[in-house]
Amino acid sequence: RKEVEQDPGPFNVPEGATVAFNCTYSNSASQSFFWYRQDCRKEPKLLMSVYSSGNEDGRFTAQLNRASQYISLLIRDSKLSDSATYLCVVNTNAGKSTFGDGTTLTVKP
Amino acid sequence: DAGITQSPRHKVTETGTPVTLRCHQTENHRYMYWYRQDPGHGLRLIHYSYGVKDTDKGEVSDGYSVSRSKTEDFLLTLESATSSQTSVYFCAIRLPLSPGNTIYFGEGSWLTVV
């Protein structure tokens, strides 16, 4: 079983839709959590950190559930430009980063 | 912009030849990493460095070696390239003062071993 698991998708949604991605992690010692975005043939880029209280950045909302060991990313009012692969990343307190394989989102007109 | 450059960005090489990929950073970050990314496997850590001449293995280090003789350069060497090492390689740095110690990536080096 992988340490960080994501539904690979693909998720195909129309513009304006709301879409949610989940990610589960197995290491209970995990300390910090992130979502990265990766465009085709580009490097992953930090989208947002994920905090226990939940956090929002414009149309993006991230949630963390430590008890169930999962994090989520909600995208509201999807834009064509949101089409990308979204990677879940989990850090331990030793500084080790473990990446999920990513969830692919395609937003269609 | 985390000031990371990778070279070469694209390379085609023959099986059995040595290959060196270079990662250069301009901001004196202590921690540097080499990852490879393959379909179905995601990003996997090859080697990392926590200072000049201080390196350690990641989860897929077989067939790779690294060197860090200067803070700004982290080199990844494939001693004798194999077709299984065809991949995209990302260098990364960790920002110690950022929330949760986030990682920033270079633009990637696409390597094809024929």
Interface residues (C-beta under 8 A of the other chain):
Chain A: Q31 S32 F33 F34 R41 K42 E43 P44 K45 L46 S49 L87 V89 N91 G95 S97 F99 G100 D101 G102
Chain B: Y31 G40 H41 G42 L43 L45 F90 R94 P99 G100 N101 T102 I103 Y104 F105 G106 E107 G108
